[in-house]
Amino acid sequence: MGTKKSQPMKLNGNHWSLDLLGGCFGIAIALGLVRFDFGIIGSLMADAKWIAVEDIGKLAAINMFGYLAGCIQQAYMRSREASIKYIRIAIIVIIASIVLEGQLINFTSQSILRLLCGWGAAHIVSGLPTFALERVPNQWKRQATGLMMCGGGIGSLLGAIAIGLFSPTSAPTAWNILAILTILLSLPTLKLVTRNKRLKADIVPSATGADQECKKRTIEKKINLLIPIIILGFALMQIGQVPAILYEPLVAIKKIGLTPTMSSSVDSLFGIGLIIGGLIPAAAPAKLTTKLFLPLISIVGLLGVILFGLSQNIYMLSASIFLIGVWDMMIGTLTLDRLGQLCNEDAQRRAWAVATSIGALGFIIFSSATAQLSRHNLDLILILGIAAVAIQFALEWIQYSMSKKQQSQLTTD
């Protein structure tokens, strides 16, 4: 009898890696093209007299209000089918809004479209990740989460490069480029969310099986306290990054004396930091657990915001912006992964949506409350940002200590 030849493993159209690609491209649209790249086009719109310069900040705030509304809506959805339905609608709304933003040039129309874009981005960011990760084998969860969240930095850089190459001065053409990129990136994402059934057979079971599930049920009451601490830590990261995101030009130009062009170049390091911040959890060894990784990377964030507050030259400013970008993406990636370790998919989705909701609300409150201080008391804003990150580090350390204590008790039992 002849021996059978082994067949090479083929990547079929239903492999979990394609789900991950859809999640990555969805995050690229929601965080990169919708949020970060608007700053570039906003400047072009102001130059073309579509809007006033001060309207850029107003439109960004309106976008964040839409984002908050979408996060809250996703957090209250207990039905998986409803969540997927709204993610599909969100993708269509974003595409339509970006196409129309290149045609309707008055502030009222732009406000409505920015609000809709923010609402759609929120549904993607808060709802899509759990669906993209649900079929990923457990041993690849953290790596997959990091690769997916890299989409935020990829989308930001992709949009910035495309606009710089093909439309550095024309606002209408820039919007058209953004619309084309959004449509292309949305195809794998739409494929992901058009799967109407959840095939349980496709979901790889936990490596420890029923024993792990039994252990999780044993500590369920203790986990209920742990989750709010993790959520609050993520929210404080969103607050602590406000000075760097909103006031970097003021620090660069007024405190250090850089030109606007040099300030923009420094700001691009944030996008590079986001990409690297997604790749580090994917490349880190499994021995470095997520629960320990969270307080460790919080130290990097604290160093970044302190450097930002003390910046005296372009080198300190560049290093701080890069570190803040790395910290931002890593906290998001690790928080999502940690919630997945403590919850099932549906509970993870709702907890993540709550975290993004509170983070968006904190971002709005902090940025609004400090707006009047930016002209005369910038140093106070920087100190408040450092304080927020210091508290975030304390919370991440508390969650690690609690997790370690629970693990010790479980081992003893």
matplotlib code that plots the C-alpha trace (Angstrom):
import matplotlib.pyplot as plt

x = [0.0, 1.2, 1.5, -0.6, 1.2, 0.5, -1.4, -0.1, -2.3, -4.3, -5.7, -9.4, -11.9, -13.2, -9.9, -9.7, -6.8, -9.3, -11.4, -8.4, -7.7, -11.3, -10.8, -7.5, -8.9, -12.0, -9.8, -7.8, -11.0, -12.4, -9.3, -7.0, -9.1, -12.0, -10.3, -6.5, -6.5, -9.2, -6.6, -4.8, -7.9, -9.2, -6.2, -6.8, -10.5, -9.5, -7.0, -9.8, -12.1, -14.7, -14.5, -12.7, -9.5, -11.2, -13.9, -11.4, -11.5, -15.2, -15.7, -13.3, -15.3, -18.5, -16.9, -16.1, -19.7, -20.8, -18.2, -19.4, -23.0, -22.0, -19.9, -22.8, -25.2, -22.9, -22.4, -26.2, -26.6, -27.0, -27.8, -24.9, -27.1, -28.0, -24.3, -23.3, -26.2, -25.1, -21.5, -22.7, -24.7, -21.8, -19.5, -22.0, -22.6, -18.9, -18.4, -21.4, -20.3, -16.8, -18.0, -20.4, -17.8, -15.9, -19.1, -20.8, -18.7, -20.7, -20.1, -23.6, -23.3, -19.8, -21.0, -23.7, -21.4, -18.6, -21.2, -22.3, -18.6, -17.9, -21.0, -20.0, -16.3, -17.5, -19.5, -16.5, -14.0, -16.2, -18.1, -15.9, -12.8, -14.5, -16.1, -12.7, -11.0, -13.6, -12.3, -8.6, -7.0, -6.4, -2.6, -2.7, -5.2, -2.8, -0.7, -3.8, -5.2, -2.0, -1.9, -5.5, -5.1, -2.1, -4.8, -5.2, -1.6, -1.7, -4.8, -3.5, -0.2, -1.8, -4.2, -1.5, 0.9, -1.9, -3.0, 0.6, 1.4, -1.8, -3.5, -1.3, -3.2, -6.8, -9.5, -12.0, -9.4, -8.2, -11.7, -12.0, -8.8, -10.0, -13.3, -11.5, -9.2, -12.3, -14.1, -11.1, -10.4, -14.1, -14.3, -12.6, -14.5, -17.9, -17.0, -16.4, -19.7, -21.8, -21.3, -24.8, -24.2, -21.7, -20.2, -19.3, -17.3, -15.0, -14.1, -11.1, -11.7, -9.6, -6.4, -7.4, -11.0, -13.6, -11.1, -10.4, -14.1, -14.7, -11.9, -13.4, -16.8, -15.1, -13.6, -16.5, -17.5, -13.9, -13.6, -16.6, -14.5, -11.5, -13.2, -14.2, -10.6, -9.3, -12.0, -11.1, -7.4, -8.1, -10.3, -7.5, -5.2, -7.6, -7.6, -3.8, -3.1, -5.2, -2.3, -0.1, -2.9, -4.5, -1.7, 1.5, 1.6, 1.5, 4.3, 6.3, 5.9, 5.5, 7.7, 10.4, 10.2, 9.7, 8.1, 4.6, 6.2, 8.6, 5.8, 3.7, 6.7, 7.1, 3.4, 3.7, 5.8, 2.5, 1.2, 4.5, 4.3, 0.7, 1.9, 4.8, 2.5, 0.3, 3.3, 5.0, 2.3, 2.2, 6.0, 6.4, 6.8, 3.8, 5.7, 5.2, 1.5, -1.0, -1.9, 1.8, 2.3, -0.4, 1.4, 4.8, 3.7, 2.0, 5.4, 6.4, 3.3, 4.2, 7.7, 6.2, 3.9, 6.6, 9.0, 6.3, 5.8, 9.5, 10.4, 13.1, 14.1, 12.9, 14.6, 12.8, 9.5, 10.0, 10.8, 7.7, 5.3, 6.6, 6.4, 2.9, 1.8, 3.3, 1.6, -1.7, -2.0, -0.5, -2.9, -5.8, -4.5, -3.7, -7.0, -9.0, -7.0, -7.3, -11.1, -11.1, -9.3, -12.0, -15.2, -16.9, -17.2, -20.5, -19.4, -16.0, -17.7, -19.9, -17.1, -14.9, -17.7, -18.1, -14.4, -14.4, -17.5, -16.0, -12.7, -14.5, -16.4, -13.3, -11.5, -14.4, -14.6, -10.9, -10.4, -13.4, -12.4, -8.8, -9.6, -9.6, -6.3, -4.4, -3.7, -2.4, -1.7, -0.5, 1.8, -1.2, -2.8, 0.5, 0.5, -3.1, -2.2, 0.7, -1.6, -4.1, -1.4, 0.0, -3.4, -3.7, -0.5, -1.7, -4.9, -3.0, -0.8, -3.9, -5.4, -2.1, -1.9, -5.5, -5.0, -1.9, -3.6, -6.6, -4.3, -2.5, -5.8, -7.0, -3.7, -4.0, -7.6]
y = [0.0, 3.4, 6.1, 9.2, 12.4, 15.2, 18.1, 21.6, 23.7, 26.2, 29.5, 29.2, 32.0, 31.3, 31.4, 33.4, 35.5, 37.1, 38.1, 39.7, 41.6, 42.9, 44.1, 45.8, 47.6, 48.6, 50.2, 51.9, 53.5, 54.5, 55.7, 56.6, 58.0, 59.4, 60.9, 61.5, 62.4, 65.1, 67.4, 67.4, 68.0, 70.6, 72.8, 72.5, 73.4, 76.5, 77.5, 77.1, 79.3, 76.5, 77.0, 79.3, 78.1, 78.0, 75.8, 72.9, 72.5, 72.8, 70.1, 67.8, 68.3, 67.5, 64.4, 63.3, 63.9, 61.6, 59.1, 59.2, 58.6, 55.6, 54.1, 54.4, 52.9, 49.9, 49.4, 49.0, 46.4, 42.9, 41.3, 40.2, 40.5, 44.1, 45.0, 43.5, 45.3, 48.6, 48.1, 47.4, 50.6, 52.5, 51.5, 52.7, 56.0, 56.7, 56.1, 58.3, 61.1, 61.2, 61.4, 64.2, 66.1, 66.8, 68.3, 70.3, 73.1, 75.0, 74.6, 73.3, 70.4, 69.6, 69.5, 67.0, 64.8, 65.0, 63.9, 61.0, 60.0, 60.0, 57.9, 55.4, 55.2, 54.5, 51.5, 50.1, 50.7, 49.5, 46.7, 45.2, 43.9, 41.1, 39.8, 40.0, 38.0, 35.5, 32.7, 33.4, 30.5, 31.4, 31.2, 33.9, 36.2, 38.9, 38.9, 39.1, 42.0, 43.9, 43.4, 44.4, 47.6, 48.6, 49.6, 52.9, 54.0, 52.3, 54.2, 57.5, 57.2, 55.8, 58.8, 61.3, 59.8, 59.6, 63.2, 64.4, 62.7, 63.3, 66.3, 68.5, 71.7, 70.8, 70.0, 68.5, 66.1, 65.2, 64.2, 62.1, 60.3, 59.7, 58.3, 55.9, 54.6, 54.2, 52.1, 49.9, 49.3, 48.6, 45.5, 43.0, 44.6, 44.2, 40.6, 40.0, 41.5, 39.9, 36.6, 36.3, 33.1, 32.4, 28.9, 27.5, 24.7, 27.4, 28.9, 27.2, 26.1, 27.1, 25.1, 24.1, 23.4, 22.8, 23.2, 26.8, 27.6, 26.1, 28.3, 31.4, 30.7, 30.3, 33.8, 35.5, 37.7, 39.0, 39.7, 42.0, 44.4, 44.0, 45.0, 48.5, 49.2, 48.1, 50.2, 53.3, 52.8, 52.9, 56.0, 57.9, 57.1, 58.8, 61.8, 61.9, 62.0, 65.2, 67.7, 66.0, 65.5, 69.0, 71.3, 69.9, 72.8, 75.3, 73.5, 73.2, 76.7, 78.8, 77.0, 75.6, 77.9, 75.4, 76.3, 74.9, 72.6, 71.2, 70.8, 68.8, 66.5, 65.9, 65.2, 62.5, 60.5, 59.8, 57.7, 55.7, 55.2, 53.9, 51.2, 50.1, 50.1, 47.6, 45.5, 45.2, 43.1, 40.9, 40.3, 40.1, 36.6, 35.0, 34.9, 38.7, 38.4, 41.1, 41.9, 42.7, 44.4, 47.0, 48.7, 48.4, 50.2, 52.8, 53.7, 54.5, 56.7, 58.5, 59.1, 60.3, 62.9, 64.1, 64.6, 66.4, 68.8, 69.4, 69.7, 72.3, 71.2, 69.2, 66.0, 65.9, 66.8, 64.1, 61.4, 62.4, 62.3, 58.9, 57.4, 58.7, 57.1, 53.8, 54.0, 55.0, 52.0, 49.5, 50.4, 50.0, 46.7, 45.3, 46.5, 44.8, 41.6, 41.7, 42.1, 39.1, 37.0, 37.9, 37.8, 35.9, 37.6, 39.4, 40.7, 41.7, 43.7, 45.6, 46.2, 47.5, 49.7, 51.1, 51.8, 53.7, 55.6, 56.7, 57.5, 59.7, 61.5, 62.1, 63.4, 65.8, 67.1, 67.5, 69.3, 71.6, 72.4, 73.3, 75.2, 78.5, 77.7, 77.0, 80.7, 81.8, 78.7, 75.9, 74.5, 73.8, 71.7, 69.7, 69.1, 67.9, 65.5, 64.1, 63.6, 61.7, 59.3, 58.9, 57.8, 55.5, 53.8, 53.3, 51.7, 49.3, 48.3, 47.7, 45.4, 43.5, 43.0, 41.9, 39.5, 38.0, 37.6, 35.9, 33.5, 32.6, 31.9, 29.8, 27.8, 27.2, 26.0]
z = [0.0, -0.9, 1.7, 1.5, 0.8, 3.3, 1.8, 2.5, 4.7, 2.6, 3.7, 2.9, 2.7, 6.2, 8.1, 11.3, 9.9, 7.5, 10.4, 11.9, 8.7, 8.7, 12.3, 11.5, 8.5, 10.5, 13.2, 10.4, 9.2, 12.6, 14.3, 11.4, 8.5, 10.5, 13.5, 13.1, 9.4, 9.9, 11.3, 7.9, 5.8, 8.4, 7.6, 3.9, 4.4, 6.4, 3.7, 1.1, 3.2, 3.6, 7.4, 9.8, 11.5, 14.9, 13.4, 13.1, 16.9, 17.0, 14.4, 16.2, 19.4, 17.5, 16.1, 19.7, 20.9, 18.1, 19.2, 22.8, 21.7, 19.6, 22.4, 24.9, 22.4, 21.8, 25.5, 26.1, 23.3, 24.8, 21.5, 19.3, 16.2, 17.0, 17.5, 14.2, 12.5, 13.8, 12.8, 9.2, 9.3, 10.8, 7.9, 5.3, 7.3, 7.4, 3.7, 2.8, 5.3, 4.0, 0.4, 1.3, 3.3, 0.1, -1.5, 1.3, 2.4, 5.0, 8.7, 9.5, 7.0, 8.1, 11.7, 10.9, 8.9, 11.6, 14.2, 12.0, 11.4, 15.1, 15.8, 13.1, 14.3, 17.9, 16.8, 14.9, 17.7, 20.6, 18.8, 16.1, 18.0, 19.8, 16.6, 14.8, 17.6, 18.6, 16.3, 17.1, 19.0, 22.6, 22.4, 19.7, 21.3, 22.5, 19.4, 17.3, 19.4, 18.9, 15.2, 14.9, 16.9, 14.7, 12.2, 14.0, 13.2, 9.8, 8.8, 10.1, 8.2, 5.0, 4.8, 5.6, 2.9, 0.3, 0.9, 0.9, -2.4, -4.4, -2.8, -0.6, -1.3, -2.5, 0.1, -2.3, -3.8, -0.3, 0.7, -2.4, -1.6, 1.9, 0.5, -1.9, 1.0, 3.2, 0.6, -0.1, 3.6, 4.3, 2.1, 4.5, 7.4, 5.6, 4.9, 8.6, 9.8, 7.1, 8.8, 10.3, 12.2, 14.9, 14.1, 17.5, 15.8, 14.3, 17.7, 19.1, 22.7, 25.6, 26.0, 29.6, 28.7, 31.4, 34.2, 33.3, 33.0, 36.4, 37.9, 36.2, 37.8, 41.2, 41.1, 39.2, 42.1, 42.6, 38.8, 39.1, 41.1, 38.9, 35.6, 36.7, 37.8, 34.4, 32.7, 34.7, 34.0, 30.3, 30.7, 32.5, 29.7, 27.3, 29.7, 30.2, 26.4, 25.9, 26.5, 23.9, 21.3, 21.6, 22.7, 21.1, 18.6, 21.5, 23.3, 20.1, 18.8, 22.0, 24.5, 22.1, 19.2, 16.4, 13.1, 12.3, 9.7, 12.3, 14.8, 12.3, 11.6, 15.3, 15.6, 13.0, 15.4, 17.3, 14.4, 14.3, 18.1, 17.6, 15.1, 17.3, 20.4, 18.6, 17.5, 20.9, 22.6, 19.5, 19.7, 23.5, 25.1, 26.7, 30.0, 30.2, 31.2, 30.2, 33.8, 34.5, 31.1, 31.9, 34.9, 33.1, 30.0, 32.2, 33.5, 29.8, 29.5, 32.7, 31.4, 28.1, 29.6, 32.1, 29.2, 27.3, 30.2, 30.6, 26.9, 26.2, 22.7, 19.7, 20.9, 24.2, 22.5, 19.8, 22.3, 24.4, 21.5, 20.4, 23.9, 24.3, 21.0, 22.1, 25.5, 24.0, 21.7, 24.1, 26.9, 24.4, 23.1, 26.6, 28.1, 25.4, 25.8, 29.6, 29.4, 27.1, 29.7, 32.3, 30.2, 27.5, 24.1, 24.7, 28.1, 26.7, 24.0, 26.5, 28.9, 26.1, 25.0, 28.5, 28.7, 25.4, 26.5, 29.8, 28.0, 25.4, 28.1, 30.1, 26.9, 26.2, 29.8, 30.2, 26.9, 27.4, 31.0, 30.0, 26.8, 28.6, 30.3, 27.1, 26.4, 29.8, 31.9, 29.7, 32.4, 34.6, 31.8, 31.5, 35.3, 35.3, 32.4, 34.4, 37.5, 35.4, 34.1, 37.6, 38.8, 35.8, 36.8, 40.3, 39.1, 36.7, 39.6, 41.8, 39.1, 38.9, 42.7, 42.9, 40.0, 41.5, 44.8, 43.2, 41.3, 44.5, 46.3, 43.4, 43.3, 47.1, 46.7]

ax = plt.figure().add_subplot(projection="3d")
ax.plot(x, y, z, "-o")
ax.set_aspect("equal")
plt.show()
